Amino acid sequence: MEKIILKNRIRKWYNFPIKIEYEGKDIILNNLNKKFYTQKEYEDGKEYLIFLPEEIEKSEEIEFKIEKIESSPEIVKVVDDKNGKVDVFINETLFTTYNYSPEYSRPFLNPVIGPSGKSIVRKSASPGNPEKFDHIHHRGIWVAHGDVNGTDNWSELEGHGKTIHRRFINLISGPVFGLIHSLNDWIDNKGRKLLEEERIIKIYNLPSDNRIIDHTIILRATETEVIFKDTKESGLLSIRVNPEMEGRNTGLIKNSYGGEGEKECWGKRAFWCDYSGQIEGIECGISVFDFPGNLRYPTYWHVRDYGLFSANFFGLSDFYGDKKISGTYILPYGNELKLFYRIYIHSGNCEQAKVNEKYLNFLYPPEIEVK
């Protein structure tokens, strides 16, 4: 009988996903008569299994027996209403909605439900902004940049550009994760295409106090070279947190170097950044983990006490306060820029959520043996 062995040598492994290269039929894993669903993923011509092994103590070795199965339940369910919204349910409870309607300037996730059913992002402004929100383009979790070949695809001010949903490459439901894989065009205010964007959002079957979204962005220079100008008005992963957990209310910003608050975290490089606070008395937070393969790793953080939280490696002249330092990046025609971030939604503050340990889990999974 085939087995998968996880050897966890260095530190405790929390309930994060494991990815194994594996070809074959659908399987379930058995450890001491406890069953663990797996789910297939295909990437770069290879076949992988992803599963959630729960917690593994330091120096512990876990053996899983491989058992073939005919089908698996759709615990993470991805449902397209065909009218501009894709809802993602985990165990039949709404977790998030991917909003792709043309009434918005860009696709975004909102709500994003965390501990005790609280959305950790600000509500999206209604058409006309009757709520009188500041920065109405801060719509939840989104992707944007303030100067792309001279086009503002960050704000919703007069003359701004847009990100237009073209089609879904894949919508997948499953026992371990749900997937939203979309193809978008960035256009200027005259409708001319600037570049092509592929967005891959993977959401795992985890409890509400420990949710993970893996967020991949691929930008392709399909029309001409693309110049991403130096500007702080950017975030190829951007978040606007719930108002109650803003830094000017109950919230606290922290980063991997020990920085606290806007003054010590804004414009600073760090491997991860965390924003936590209270929502209706419930302590919760959201972290973003930068990936070593990303451009200018570790990234700079455009993170504010009023609730903006974005990974921005372009706005260097503002961050350093020196116009001689430029973060402008040129993507040659025919090339692509690929970025990968893990979003970790948690209960408690940064320390209680063990954000640093979980970032190390993100980088260094257990040793894996298939035999």
CORZIPE-V584603 format. One record per residue. RES is the residue in one small letter. SS is DSSP state (H for helix, E for strand, - for the rest). Layout:
# CORZIPE-V584603
res-><RES	RES>
ss-><SS	SS>
This chain:
# CORZIPE-V584603
res-><m	e	k	i	i	l	k	n	r	i	r	k	w	y	n	f	p	i	k	i	e	y	e	g	k	d	i	i	l	n	n	l	n	k	k	f	y	t	q	k	e	y	e	d	g	k	e	y	l	i	f	l	p	e	e	i	e	k	s	e	e	i	e	f	k	i	e	k	i	e	s	s	p	e	i	v	k	v	v	d	d	k	n	g	k	v	d	v	f	i	n	e	t	l	f	t	t	y	n	y	s	p	e	y	s	r	p	f	l	n	p	v	i	g	p	s	g	k	s	i	v	r	k	s	a	s	p	g	n	p	e	k	f	d	h	i	h	h	r	g	i	w	v	a	h	g	d	v	n	g	t	d	n	w	s	e	l	e	g	h	g	k	t	i	h	r	r	f	i	n	l	i	s	g	p	v	f	g	l	i	h	s	l	n	d	w	i	d	n	k	g	r	k	l	l	e	e	e	r	i	i	k	i	y	n	l	p	s	d	n	r	i	i	d	h	t	i	i	l	r	a	t	e	t	e	v	i	f	k	d	t	k	e	s	g	l	l	s	i	r	v	n	p	e	m	e	g	r	n	t	g	l	i	k	n	s	y	g	g	e	g	e	k	e	c	w	g	k	r	a	f	w	c	d	y	s	g	q	i	e	g	i	e	c	g	i	s	v	f	d	f	p	g	n	l	r	y	p	t	y	w	h	v	r	d	y	g	l	f	s	a	n	f	f	g	l	s	d	f	y	g	d	k	k	i	s	g	t	y	i	l	p	y	g	n	e	l	k	l	f	y	r	i	y	i	h	s	g	n	c	e	q	a	k	v	n	e	k	y	l	n	f	l	y	p	p	e	i	e	v	k>
ss-><-	-	E	E	E	E	E	E	-	-	-	-	E	-	-	-	E	E	E	E	E	-	-	-	-	-	E	E	E	E	E	-	-	E	E	E	E	E	E	E	E	E	E	-	-	E	E	E	E	E	E	E	-	-	-	E	-	-	-	E	E	E	E	E	E	E	E	E	-	-	-	-	-	-	-	E	E	E	E	E	-	-	-	-	E	E	E	E	E	E	-	-	E	E	E	E	E	E	E	-	-	-	-	-	-	-	-	E	E	E	E	E	E	-	H	H	H	-	E	-	E	-	-	-	-	-	-	-	-	-	-	-	-	-	-	-	-	-	-	-	E	E	E	E	E	E	E	E	-	-	E	E	E	-	-	-	-	-	-	-	-	E	E	E	E	E	E	E	E	E	E	E	-	E	-	-	E	E	E	E	E	E	E	E	E	E	E	-	-	-	-	-	E	E	E	E	E	E	E	E	E	E	E	E	-	-	-	-	-	E	E	E	E	E	E	E	E	E	E	E	-	-	-	-	-	E	E	E	-	-	-	-	-	E	E	E	E	E	E	E	E	-	H	H	H	-	-	-	-	-	-	E	E	E	E	-	-	-	-	E	H	H	H	H	H	-	-	-	E	-	-	E	E	E	E	E	E	E	E	-	-	E	E	E	E	E	E	E	E	E	-	-	-	-	-	-	-	-	-	E	E	E	E	-	-	-	-	E	E	E	E	-	-	-	-	H	H	H	H	H	-	-	-	-	-	-	-	-	E	E	E	-	-	-	-	E	E	E	E	E	E	E	E	E	E	E	E	-	-	-	-	-	-	-	H	H	H	H	H	H	H	H	H	-	-	-	E	E	E	E	->
